[in-house]
Amino acid sequence: MIRTAHQIIIAPLITEKSTLLKEKGPVMAFRVDRRANKVEIRQAVEKLFKVKVAKVRTSNVQGKWKRVGRHEGRKSDWKKAYVILKPGEKPVEYFEAV
């Protein structure tokens, strides 16, 4: 099954940890498709953002149990990817001041 780059990269991951990593070096964090592997993630990031990728680290995240009133349910599991760019590359700014 062939997936497009937009199907592999679901959303940028904007957390305190990803912001600190971005300030230290050329690192970008994304929420990605659970079935995507590191090679597909690398190709998708290079195609969408026009940058060169040095390394990709992935992590599967367990969904948490949530409760609303007396109803209890579980959020779905998801996958995140930390993409380390090659030296000289600049991470993409998701929100830039106008």
N, CA, C and O atoms as a MOPAC input file, in Angstrom:
PM7 MOZYME 1SCF
protein

 N      0.83700 1    -1.18000 1     0.00000 1
 C      0.00000 1     0.00000 1     0.00000 1
 C      0.88500 1     1.24800 1     0.00000 1
 O      1.76000 1     1.40600 1     0.85200 1
 N      0.64800 1     2.10300 1    -0.94300 1
 C      1.45200 1     3.31800 1    -1.07100 1
 C      0.69900 1     4.47200 1    -0.41100 1
 O     -0.47100 1     4.72300 1    -0.70000 1
 N      1.40300 1     5.16400 1     0.48300 1
 C      0.82000 1     6.31900 1     1.16500 1
 C      1.55300 1     7.57300 1     0.70600 1
 O      2.74400 1     7.52600 1     0.40100 1
 N      0.84400 1     8.68300 1     0.65800 1
 C      1.47000 1     9.93600 1     0.28700 1
 C      2.15900 1    10.54200 1     1.50800 1
 O      1.95700 1    10.09200 1     2.63600 1
 N      2.96800 1    11.56100 1     1.26800 1
 C      3.68300 1    12.22100 1     2.36700 1
 C      2.70300 1    12.84100 1     3.36000 1
 O      2.97000 1    12.87100 1     4.56100 1
 N      1.58000 1    13.33200 1     2.86400 1
 C      0.58500 1    13.94800 1     3.75400 1
 C     -0.13600 1    12.90900 1     4.60200 1
 O     -0.64800 1    13.23900 1     5.67100 1
 N     -0.18500 1    11.66900 1     4.14900 1
 C     -0.79500 1    10.60000 1     4.94300 1
 C      0.17300 1    10.07700 1     6.00400 1
 O     -0.25500 1     9.57300 1     7.04200 1
 N      1.47200 1    10.19400 1     5.74400 1
 C      2.47500 1     9.71500 1     6.69600 1
 C      2.67700 1    10.72700 1     7.81900 1
 O      2.64900 1    10.35800 1     8.99300 1
 N      2.88200 1    12.00100 1     7.47300 1
 C      3.05800 1    13.06900 1     8.47300 1
 C      1.67300 1    13.60700 1     8.80900 1
 O      1.04200 1    14.27000 1     7.98500 1
 N      1.20300 1    13.32100 1    10.01200 1
 C     -0.14900 1    13.73700 1    10.40500 1
 C     -0.15200 1    15.18100 1    10.89600 1
 O     -0.97400 1    15.98500 1    10.45500 1
 N      0.77200 1    15.51700 1    11.81600 1
 C      0.78700 1    16.87300 1    12.37800 1
 C      2.12300 1    17.13300 1    13.04900 1
 O      2.79100 1    16.19700 1    13.48800 1
 N      2.52000 1    18.40900 1    13.13100 1
 C      3.72300 1    18.72000 1    13.91500 1
 C      3.41200 1    18.52500 1    15.39700 1
 O      2.28600 1    18.75400 1    15.84000 1
 N      4.40600 1    18.10700 1    16.14700 1
 C      4.23900 1    17.87200 1    17.57800 1
 C      4.83300 1    19.06800 1    18.30700 1
 O      6.05200 1    19.23600 1    18.34900 1
 N      3.97200 1    19.89300 1    18.87700 1
 C      4.42600 1    21.10300 1    19.54200 1
 C      4.22700 1    20.91800 1    21.03600 1
 O      3.14400 1    21.15000 1    21.57300 1
 N      5.30500 1    20.49400 1    21.69800 1
 C      5.29200 1    20.27800 1    23.13600 1
 C      6.48700 1    21.01300 1    23.72900 1
 O      7.31900 1    21.56600 1    23.00900 1
 N      6.55100 1    21.00600 1    25.04000 1
 C      7.67400 1    21.66400 1    25.70200 1
 C      8.99100 1    20.97500 1    25.33200 1
 O      9.99400 1    21.63900 1    25.07200 1
 N      8.97800 1    19.65700 1    25.31000 1
 C     10.18200 1    18.90400 1    24.97700 1
 C     10.62300 1    19.16100 1    23.53300 1
 O     11.80700 1    19.38400 1    23.27800 1
 N      9.68600 1    19.13000 1    22.59600 1
 C     10.06200 1    19.33900 1    21.19600 1
 C     10.56000 1    20.76100 1    20.95400 1
 O     11.43100 1    20.97300 1    20.11000 1
 N     10.02400 1    21.73100 1    21.67800 1
 C     10.48700 1    23.11800 1    21.54500 1
 C     11.91000 1    23.26000 1    22.07900 1
 O     12.73000 1    23.94800 1    21.47000 1
 N     12.21400 1    22.61900 1    23.20900 1
 C     13.57600 1    22.66200 1    23.75200 1
 C     14.57400 1    21.98600 1    22.82200 1
 O     15.68100 1    22.48900 1    22.63000 1
 N     14.18900 1    20.84300 1    22.24100 1
 C     15.06900 1    20.14400 1    21.30400 1
 C     15.32300 1    20.99000 1    20.05900 1
 O     16.42700 1    20.99500 1    19.51400 1
 N     14.29700 1    21.69600 1    19.62000 1
 C     14.42100 1    22.54400 1    18.43400 1
 C     15.38600 1    23.70400 1    18.68100 1
 O     16.11700 1    24.11400 1    17.77900 1
 N     15.38500 1    24.23000 1    19.91200 1
 C     16.28500 1    25.33200 1    20.25000 1
 C     17.73400 1    24.85300 1    20.34700 1
 O     18.65500 1    25.59500 1    20.00500 1
 N     17.94100 1    23.61500 1    20.81300 1
 C     19.30400 1    23.07800 1    20.96500 1
 C     19.94200 1    22.75100 1    19.62300 1
 O     21.12900 1    23.00900 1    19.41900 1
 N     19.17500 1    22.19500 1    18.72000 1
 C     19.73800 1    21.76700 1    17.44400 1
 C     18.65400 1    21.61800 1    16.39600 1
 O     17.48600 1    21.90500 1    16.66100 1
 N     19.02900 1    21.17300 1    15.20800 1
 C     18.04700 1    21.05100 1    14.11700 1
 C     17.19000 1    19.78800 1    14.25500 1
 O     17.42000 1    18.79000 1    13.57200 1
 N     16.20000 1    19.84900 1    15.14800 1
 C     15.31400 1    18.70700 1    15.39600 1
 C     13.86900 1    19.13900 1    15.18100 1
 O     13.46300 1    20.22100 1    15.60400 1
 N     13.09900 1    18.27800 1    14.51600 1
 C     11.66500 1    18.53200 1    14.32600 1
 C     10.90700 1    17.30600 1    14.83100 1
 O     11.37400 1    16.17800 1    14.67500 1
 N      9.74600 1    17.52500 1    15.43200 1
 C      8.94400 1    16.42400 1    15.96900 1
 C      7.59200 1    16.38300 1    15.26200 1
 O      6.98500 1    17.42000 1    14.99700 1
 N      7.13200 1    15.17300 1    14.96300 1
 C      5.86900 1    14.99600 1    14.24700 1
 C      5.06400 1    13.85900 1    14.84000 1
 O      5.60700 1    12.92100 1    15.42300 1
 N      3.74600 1    13.96800 1    14.67300 1
 C      2.85200 1    12.84400 1    14.91700 1
 C      2.70900 1    12.16300 1    13.55900 1
 O      2.33600 1    12.80600 1    12.57800 1
 N      3.00300 1    10.86800 1    13.49800 1
 C      3.03600 1    10.17200 1    12.21000 1
 C      2.09900 1     8.96700 1    12.21800 1
 O      1.61700 1     8.53900 1    13.26700 1
 N      1.85600 1     8.43800 1    11.03100 1
 C      1.02800 1     7.24900 1    10.86600 1
 C      1.67800 1     6.07900 1    11.59900 1
 O      2.89300 1     5.89700 1    11.51800 1
 N      0.88700 1     5.29000 1    12.30700 1
 C      1.43400 1     4.18700 1    13.11800 1
 C      2.12200 1     3.12600 1    12.27700 1
 O      3.01600 1     2.43900 1    12.77100 1
 N      1.72900 1     2.97600 1    11.02200 1
 C      2.31200 1     1.93800 1    10.15900 1
 C      3.56700 1     2.41700 1     9.43300 1
 O      4.24900 1     1.61300 1     8.79800 1
 N      3.88500 1     3.71200 1     9.51400 1
 C      5.02500 1     4.26400 1     8.77900 1
 C      6.34000 1     3.84700 1     9.41600 1
 O      6.46000 1     3.80700 1    10.64100 1
 N      7.33000 1     3.53300 1     8.57700 1
 C      8.65000 1     3.20000 1     9.10000 1
 C      9.58000 1     4.40600 1     8.93300 1
 O      9.18100 1     5.43200 1     8.38200 1
 N     10.80900 1     4.27500 1     9.40600 1
 C     11.73800 1     5.40200 1     9.42000 1
 C     12.08600 1     5.88900 1     8.01500 1
 O     12.25300 1     7.08900 1     7.79800 1
 N     12.19500 1     4.97800 1     7.07600 1
 C     12.53600 1     5.36200 1     5.69900 1
 C     11.40800 1     6.18700 1     5.09200 1
 O     11.66300 1     7.20700 1     4.45100 1
 N     10.16300 1     5.75500 1     5.28800 1
 C      9.01300 1     6.49800 1     4.76100 1
 C      8.91100 1     7.87800 1     5.41000 1
 O      8.59800 1     8.85800 1     4.73400 1
 N      9.17500 1     7.96000 1     6.71600 1
 C      9.11300 1     9.24100 1     7.42300 1
 C     10.17900 1    10.18200 1     6.88100 1
 O      9.90700 1    11.36000 1     6.64900 1
 N     11.39700 1     9.66900 1     6.67600 1
 C     12.48700 1    10.47300 1     6.13000 1
 C     12.11700 1    11.03200 1     4.75500 1
 O     12.30000 1    12.22300 1     4.50300 1
 N     11.60600 1    10.19500 1     3.87800 1
 C     11.24400 1    10.62800 1     2.52900 1
 C     10.12400 1    11.65300 1     2.56000 1
 O     10.14100 1    12.61200 1     1.78800 1
 N      9.14500 1    11.46100 1     3.44600 1
 C      8.01400 1    12.38500 1     3.53600 1
 C      8.46700 1    13.76500 1     4.02400 1
 O      8.03000 1    14.78300 1     3.48700 1
 N      9.33700 1    13.80700 1     5.03500 1
 C      9.81800 1    15.08300 1     5.56700 1
 C     10.66200 1    15.80400 1     4.52100 1
 O     10.52800 1    17.01500 1     4.34300 1
 N     11.52600 1    15.07300 1     3.83000 1
 C     12.36200 1    15.69800 1     2.80600 1
 C     11.51900 1    16.24700 1     1.66900 1
 O     11.84100 1    17.29900 1     1.11600 1
 N     10.44600 1    15.55600 1     1.31100 1
 C      9.57300 1    16.00900 1     0.22500 1
 C      8.72900 1    17.21800 1     0.63800 1
 O      8.60800 1    18.18000 1    -0.12000 1
 N      8.14800 1    17.16700 1     1.83400 1
 C      7.23600 1    18.23300 1     2.26300 1
 C      7.95000 1    19.52700 1     2.64500 1
 O      7.48200 1    20.61600 1     2.31300 1
 N      9.08300 1    19.41200 1     3.34400 1
 C      9.73200 1    20.59400 1     3.91100 1
 C     11.01200 1    21.00600 1     3.19300 1
 O     11.63200 1    22.00600 1     3.55600 1
 N     11.41600 1    20.23600 1     2.16600 1
 C     12.61000 1    20.56800 1     1.36600 1
 C     13.86000 1    20.71100 1     2.23500 1
 O     14.60600 1    21.68100 1     2.09900 1
 N     14.08700 1    19.74400 1     3.12600 1
 C     15.27500 1    19.71500 1     3.99200 1
 C     15.93000 1    18.34900 1     3.86300 1
 O     15.30500 1    17.40600 1     3.37800 1
 N     17.18300 1    18.23200 1     4.29500 1
 C     17.90300 1    16.96500 1     4.28900 1
 C     17.87900 1    16.37900 1     5.70000 1
 O     18.18900 1    17.07400 1     6.66900 1
 N     17.51200 1    15.10600 1     5.81600 1
 C     17.36200 1    14.44200 1     7.10700 1
 C     18.59000 1    13.58400 1     7.39100 1
 O     19.03500 1    12.82100 1     6.53400 1
 N     19.13500 1    13.71500 1     8.60600 1
 C     20.28100 1    12.90500 1     9.02400 1
 C     19.82100 1    11.62300 1     9.70900 1
 O     20.34800 1    10.54500 1     9.42900 1
 N     18.83100 1    11.73500 1    10.61500 1
 C     18.40600 1    10.57800 1    11.40600 1
 C     16.94200 1    10.73500 1    11.80200 1
 O     16.43800 1    11.85000 1    11.94100 1
 N     16.27100 1     9.60400 1    11.98100 1
 C     14.87400 1     9.58900 1    12.43600 1
 C     14.77800 1     8.66500 1    13.63400 1
 O     15.23200 1     7.52200 1    13.58400 1
 N     14.18200 1     9.16300 1    14.71600 1
 C     13.90100 1     8.34100 1    15.90300 1
 C     12.38900 1     8.26800 1    16.06700 1
 O     11.70400 1     9.28800 1    15.98600 1
 N     11.87400 1     7.07900 1    16.29600 1
 C     10.43000 1     6.92600 1    16.44400 1
 C     10.09300 1     6.36100 1    17.81400 1
 O     10.92400 1     5.72800 1    18.46500 1
 N      8.86400 1     6.60000 1    18.23600 1
 C      8.40000 1     6.10800 1    19.52200 1
 C      6.89800 1     5.85600 1    19.44200 1
 O      6.14700 1     6.70200 1    18.95600 1
 N      6.46400 1     4.69800 1    19.91600 1
 C      5.03700 1     4.38900 1    19.98300 1
 C      4.51400 1     4.86900 1    21.33200 1
 O      5.10300 1     4.57600 1    22.37200 1
 N      3.41200 1     5.60300 1    21.31100 1
 C      2.83900 1     6.17700 1    22.52500 1
 C      1.53600 1     5.45600 1    22.84100 1
 O      0.66100 1     5.33600 1    21.98400 1
 N      1.41300 1     4.97600 1    24.08000 1
 C      0.19900 1     4.30400 1    24.52100 1
 C     -0.90800 1     5.32700 1    24.75300 1
 O     -0.65500 1     6.40000 1    25.30200 1
 N     -2.12500 1     5.00600 1    24.34200 1
 C     -3.26900 1     5.86200 1    24.60400 1
 C     -3.63400 1     5.82800 1    26.07800 1
 O     -3.52100 1     4.79300 1    26.73600 1
 N     -4.07200 1     6.96700 1    26.58700 1
 C     -4.39500 1     7.05300 1    28.01500 1
 C     -5.87400 1     6.74300 1    28.25500 1
 O     -6.71800 1     6.91800 1    27.37800 1
 N     -6.15300 1     6.28000 1    29.46300 1
 C     -7.53900 1     6.08100 1    29.88000 1
 C     -8.11600 1     7.42400 1    30.28700 1
 O     -7.50500 1     8.15000 1    31.07000 1
 N     -9.27600 1     7.75800 1    29.76600 1
 C     -9.94900 1     9.02300 1    30.08600 1
 C    -11.34500 1     8.72800 1    30.60200 1
 O    -11.96100 1     7.71700 1    30.26500 1
 N    -11.81900 1     9.64200 1    31.43000 1
 C    -13.13200 1     9.46600 1    32.02600 1
 C    -13.91800 1    10.76200 1    31.90200 1
 O    -13.41000 1    11.83700 1    32.22000 1
 N    -15.16200 1    10.65600 1    31.43800 1
 C    -16.07200 1    11.79600 1    31.36000 1
 C    -17.33400 1    11.38200 1    32.09300 1
 O    -18.12300 1    10.57600 1    31.59800 1
 N    -17.51400 1    11.94800 1    33.28700 1
 C    -18.64600 1    11.54600 1    34.10500 1
 C    -18.49100 1    10.09800 1    34.52500 1
 O    -17.47800 1     9.71500 1    35.11000 1
 N    -19.50100 1     9.29600 1    34.22400 1
 C    -19.39200 1     7.87700 1    34.58900 1
 C    -18.93300 1     7.01400 1    33.42000 1
 O    -18.81200 1     5.79600 1    33.55600 1
 N    -18.67800 1     7.63600 1    32.27600 1
 C    -18.22400 1     6.90100 1    31.09800 1
 C    -16.70500 1     6.91900 1    31.03200 1
 O    -16.06900 1     7.96100 1    31.19000 1
 N    -16.14800 1     5.75700 1    30.79800 1
 C    -14.69900 1     5.63800 1    30.73500 1
 C    -14.32400 1     5.09200 1    29.36600 1
 O    -14.99400 1     4.20900 1    28.82900 1
 N    -13.24700 1     5.62700 1    28.81200 1
 C    -12.79000 1     5.16200 1    27.50800 1
 C    -11.29400 1     5.33600 1    27.38600 1
 O    -10.64000 1     5.89500 1    28.26600 1
 N    -10.76800 1     4.85100 1    26.28500 1
 C     -9.33000 1     4.89800 1    26.08200 1
 C     -9.03500 1     5.63700 1    24.79600 1
 O     -9.65900 1     5.38000 1    23.76600 1
 N     -8.07900 1     6.56100 1    24.85300 1
 C     -7.63100 1     7.24800 1    23.64700 1
 C     -6.79700 1     6.27800 1    22.82300 1
 O     -6.20500 1     5.34700 1    23.36800 1
 N     -6.75000 1     6.49100 1    21.52400 1
 C     -6.04000 1     5.55200 1    20.66500 1
 C     -4.52700 1     5.72100 1    20.78500 1
 O     -4.03400 1     6.79800 1    21.12200 1
 N     -3.80500 1     4.65100 1    20.50600 1
 C     -2.34800 1     4.68300 1    20.49500 1
 C     -1.89400 1     5.48100 1    19.27400 1
 O     -2.61500 1     5.56600 1    18.27900 1
 N     -0.69400 1     6.06700 1    19.35200 1
 C     -0.16900 1     6.83800 1    18.23000 1
 C      1.34000 1     6.75700 1    18.20700 1
 O      1.96000 1     6.23400 1    19.13300 1
 N      1.93000 1     7.27800 1    17.14300 1
 C      3.37200 1     7.18900 1    16.95400 1
 C      3.92500 1     8.58600 1    16.73900 1
 O      3.33000 1     9.40600 1    16.04000 1
 N      5.09200 1     8.84500 1    17.36100 1
 C      5.74100 1    10.12700 1    17.14400 1
 C      7.12500 1     9.89400 1    16.58100 1
 O      7.73400 1     8.84600 1    16.79000 1
 N      7.61500 1    10.90400 1    15.85300 1
 C      8.93200 1    10.79400 1    15.22800 1
 C      9.71300 1    12.06400 1    15.48900 1
 O      9.20600 1    13.16900 1    15.29600 1
 N     10.96100 1    11.89800 1    15.93400 1
 C     11.89000 1    13.01400 1    16.06500 1
 C     12.83200 1    12.93800 1    14.86600 1
 O     13.54400 1    11.95100 1    14.68800 1
 N     12.82800 1    13.98100 1    14.05500 1
 C     13.62100 1    14.01600 1    12.83300 1
 C     14.79900 1    14.95000 1    13.06400 1
 O     14.61200 1    16.14000 1    13.31700 1
 N     16.02400 1    14.40800 1    12.97600 1
 C     17.23300 1    15.20700 1    13.15500 1
 C     17.73100 1    15.57900 1    11.76500 1
 O     17.95100 1    14.71100 1    10.92000 1
 N     17.90500 1    16.86800 1    11.53900 1
 C     18.33100 1    17.35700 1    10.23400 1
 C     19.84600 1    17.36800 1    10.12000 1
 O     20.55400 1    17.37800 1    11.12700 1
 N     20.33600 1    17.36700 1     8.89300 1
 C     21.78200 1    17.41800 1     8.65200 1
 C     22.31700 1    18.77900 1     9.06300 1
 O     21.57200 1    19.75900 1     9.06400 1
 N     23.61600 1    18.85800 1     9.41900 1
 C     24.20600 1    20.14500 1     9.79900 1
 C     24.04700 1    21.16700 1     8.67500 1
 O     24.22800 1    20.85900 1     7.49700 1
 N     23.70600 1    22.38300 1     9.07200 1
 C     23.48300 1    23.44500 1     8.09500 1
 C     22.02300 1    23.62200 1     7.72000 1
 O     21.64200 1    24.67100 1     7.20000 1
 N     21.19800 1    22.61100 1     7.97700 1
 C     19.76600 1    22.71200 1     7.69600 1
 C     19.07500 1    23.41600 1     8.85700 1
 O     19.47300 1    23.27200 1    10.01300 1
 N     18.04100 1    24.17500 1     8.53500 1
 C     17.28900 1    24.91700 1     9.54700 1
 C     15.92000 1    24.28800 1     9.73500 1
 O     15.23500 1    24.01700 1     8.74900 1
 N     15.49800 1    24.04400 1    10.98200 1
 C     14.16300 1    23.48300 1    11.19200 1
 C     13.07900 1    24.44700 1    10.69300 1
 O     13.25700 1    25.66400 1    10.72900 1
 N     11.98500 1    23.90200 1    10.23900 1
 C     10.86500 1    24.68100 1     9.73200 1
 C     10.14600 1    25.30400 1    10.92300 1
 O      9.88100 1    24.62500 1    11.91600 1
 N      9.83200 1    26.58500 1    10.82700 1
 C      9.05700 1    27.27100 1    11.86000 1
 C      7.57400 1    27.03400 1    11.57800 1
 O      7.07700 1    27.41800 1    10.52000 1
 N      6.86400 1    26.40300 1    12.52100 1
 C      5.45200 1    26.10700 1    12.31900 1
 C      4.61000 1    27.36400 1    12.43900 1
 O      3.68900 1    27.57900 1    11.65100 1
 N      4.92500 1    28.19700 1    13.42900 1
 C      4.19900 1    29.44000 1    13.64700 1
 C      5.19100 1    30.57700 1    13.61900 1
 O      6.00300 1    30.71400 1    14.53500 1
 N      5.14200 1    31.38400 1    12.59800 1
 C      6.05700 1    32.52500 1    12.49500 1
 C      5.28300 1    33.80100 1    12.73900 1
 O      4.14200 1    33.94200 1    12.30100 1
 N      5.91600 1    34.73700 1    13.44700 1
 C      5.27200 1    36.02700 1    13.71300 1
 C      5.17400 1    36.80500 1    12.41800 1
 O      6.09300 1    36.79000 1    11.59900 1
 N      4.07300 1    37.47200 1    12.24400 1
 C      3.84300 1    38.23500 1    11.00500 1
 C      4.29500 1    39.65600 1    11.18600 1
 O      4.18800 1    40.46100 1    10.26100 1

